[in-house]
């Protein structure tokens, strides 16, 4: 029997993962415009930039300028992504971000080399170093993450047992440094997940580590994004990364024309229709999706931004100004 969460926490990643994959340059001012608009939708967590090598990800070359230019709202954690010590130092130097520590491993060795130019041994050593950096800065480390948790374009299917083993490694690293992980994020980095594999992996982790909260980072390359989110909800997963308008995609995943991440407003719409609270303003999110589409200059894959919410139709019908048929 499904045990849906009563509340779903959504981490918006459109300004970071969405803009980093766009082929053309996006003006810093327009990035700030979208972040400020998203800040008015009820979001409490937003990943807005990544501090990575600008030669590898030129769309994030202006990360410091974006962070400096946003209008911060009380109650919103504005965060960034980094993959190494240098990126972490850049994030801390802004003085404007809600930095949180995370330990990250990858279920695919070929993708790890392609994405970070590291072997598993190098990544493991790097995680130990960066945890110590977090501790020096007084930044709590409460989250772990596994990239390519459901499959890889270069390594194939990832068994649930491997993911469980990697969760164990995350917990071992944390214990060695006297920190406690409460949440582990599973990233469907290359869109191999299906509802069945979501349930298998989440279930295997829950069986072994029932005390851990899980979060899902889903892509929609094969149209499975919202179906996989539904499967996550059925497993009681209450934390999701998503991108407004369906922006996003990994630049190192090997897709010629991949769709983006699971769409924020589509996910919020589904939750609302299921009676699950998200604390978000769906109509405001639809406006943000249309703004994001204008900024990138091409159609985005989101569905609710095109079809609209049912609330407007219900209000119209109940007022007698509309009809069905």
Secondary structure, 3 states (H helix, E strand, C coil): CCCCCCECEEEECHHHHHHHCCCCCCCHHHHHHHHHHHCCCCCCEEEEEEECCCCCCHHHCCHHHHHHHCCCCCCCEEEEEECCHHHHHHHHHHCCCCCCEEEEEECCHHHHHHHHCCCHHHHHHHHHHHHHHHHHHCCCEEEEEEECCCEECCCEECCHHHHHHHHHHHHHHHHHCCCCCCEEEEECCCCCCCHHHHHHHHHHHHHHCCCCEEEEECECCCCCHHHHHHHHHHCCCCEEEEEHHHCCCCCCCCCCCCCCECEHHHHHHHHHHCCCECCCCHHHHHHHHHHHHHHHCCCCCCCHHHHCCHHHHHHHHHCCCCCCC
